[in-house]
Amino acid sequence: MRPAFLRMPATRPVTIYKGHKREWYTDEPADLTAEGIPADAFVIACTAAYRPRKGIEYLIEALEKLPADIPAHLMLVGDMSADKLTALIERSPARDRIHRIGYKNNAPAYSAASDVFCLPSTKREGLARAIIEAMIYGVPAVVTNSGGSPELVIDGKSGYVVPIKNAQALADAFEKLYRDPVLRQRMGAAATQRIATSFRNEDTIQQTIALYEELFAG
């Protein structure tokens, strides 16, 4: 049990999301062929710094589980240079379809050029900016039920929320999005709308002001 000074009534915490504006994101989609990704590939993007809790291993396993007729390629953006990950990729039967493109100053442009974004975290995930960036660009997200990710993605509407550590569930979500381009487009539009209406910068400002006014009044 937590010490008394660490206990907090359920009514005490206040959630104020960091707001965003669509006009902050003006990058044109990147040319993925320059990274060795075929022009006709179904691209699954993941932007993160590799840590065990990011669940990249399950994402690689999901790629391996996809049917052979799906031309899926996995694009890993960010610091993915860990020896453990290198060894895993080298052992993977899908290694030729895994692209570690490193850190990019314009990482959102790479998400924008993808067909689906995935963050398969297993624990302690916050409200990941990488998910928000992909959604703003109209890319549906497949995320795990970890931390703040389900607060961003409405399951079945703007993407899919799947259980943690479940490569098959990831693969199933990817296959649904590949098989149904209309669904993919509809979810991408819903993703953009989700950020534009529920994570507005103006709301962040007003909610923060209101909170301070309430605290000072007390």
Buried (B, 14 or more C-beta within 10 A) or exposed (E): EEEEEEEEEEEEEEEEBEBBEEEEBEBEBBEBEEBEBEEEBBBBBBBBEBEEBBBBBBBBBBBBBBEEEBEBBBBBBBEBEBEEBEEBBEEBEBEEBBBBBEEBEEBBBBBBBBBBBBBBBBEEBEBBEBBBBBBBBBBBBBBBBBBBBBBBBBBEBBBBBBEBBBBEBBBBBBBBBBEEEEBBEBBBEBBBBBBBEEBBBEBBEEBEEEEEEEEEEE
